[in-house]
Amino acid sequence: MSSLAAARYGKDNVRVYKVHRDEKTGVQTVVEMTVCVLLEGEIDTSYTKADNSVIVATDSIKNTIYITAKQQPVTPPELFGSILGTHFIEKYSHIHAAHVNIVTHRWVRMDVEGKPHPHSFIKEGGETRNVQVDVIEGKGIDINSSINGLTVLKSTGSQFWGFLRDEYTTLKETWDRILSTDVAASWQWRRFSGLPEVKANADKFNDAWETARNTTLKTFAEDNSASVQATMYKMSELILAAVPDLETVSYSLPNIHYFEIDLSWHKGLKNTGKDAEVYAPQSGPNGLIKCTVARSGQKAKL
Ligand SMILES: O=c1[nH]c(=O)c2[nH]c(=O)[nH]c2[nH]1
């Protein structure tokens, strides 16, 4: 005998673009996002008894995403995700949870001859602004906001020494190294009671994103890093201090290595230690350092 232990379903990779046209100024603003909506509820019989009557078709879920994008604001994504998720639990009595994931691509207004252009944009690298919104009937709305794919490098101001040494260790200690990473940072909001509370707090989401992004960049640049671990902890502490509505801040940082190249075999060329200028960037293996920082006295949900 077997039974269904867990089930959720929906539409993934729904790509949506929305333009806002300011008729007075002629300035247009665009948002591009990729949305996933997964539903949970009394849907077991669709798996166990081939009962399709409980299925809101994933095609209808996709249509609902487009209609909601047309009728509602799509920014901040935390608000759009909450509106969308709440729709499903309110519209269908047998659906009790909606999990909405939104990846927002960064179309940044183009500067032409020093002036912001009214309708032209540049996609800023691979960086995205993301949210995971879980709307759970009877409980509230959990929101996790994040930045992904923000690639940074510093050419000095990073050290790594004093680490455990034993018969497995070959790495040399360094007081000056290159530090590079693809930042994945996320921040978990305290639970919202429902859509009205998310709406009442809507202004906070963009501010928190800016705080998290600016703090990450400033700390990365200015900290004389003892390790990835120590620097990411400092970033997390600063963000928690600046945004009281957050419960936790998490980072996942690959340590993208740049190896020195010994060129002494060629006419005694000096290219190591203080003479190092040409390095070999590595695509792997890489370190991967993660942490979740909570306020004192709070235990993070792992
Ligand atoms: O900042 C670092 N943390 C580590 O845990 C580690 N391990 C390693 O080999 N290099 C580094 N750098």
The ligand as a MOL file (V3000), in Angstrom:
LIG
                    3D

  0  0  0     0  0            999 V3000
M  V30 BEGIN CTAB
M  V30 COUNTS 12 13 0 0 0
M  V30 BEGIN ATOM
M  V30 1 O 37.2090 32.7270 2.5280 0
M  V30 2 C 37.4950 31.5250 2.4330 0
M  V30 3 N 36.8320 30.6100 3.1860 0
M  V30 4 C 37.1030 29.2730 3.1350 0
M  V30 5 O 36.4590 28.4450 3.8350 0
M  V30 6 C 38.1290 28.8520 2.2530 0
M  V30 7 N 38.6580 27.6330 1.9540 0
M  V30 8 C 39.6270 27.8440 1.0320 0
M  V30 9 O 40.3110 26.9220 0.5010 0
M  V30 10 N 39.7170 29.1750 0.7300 0
M  V30 11 C 38.8120 29.8270 1.4850 0
M  V30 12 N 38.4700 31.1330 1.5780 0
M  V30 END ATOM
M  V30 BEGIN BOND
M  V30 1 2 1 2
M  V30 2 1 2 3
M  V30 3 1 2 12
M  V30 4 1 3 4
M  V30 5 2 4 5
M  V30 6 1 4 6
M  V30 7 1 6 7
M  V30 8 2 6 11
M  V30 9 1 7 8
M  V30 10 2 8 9
M  V30 11 1 8 10
M  V30 12 1 10 11
M  V30 13 1 11 12
M  V30 END BOND
M  V30 END CTAB
M  END
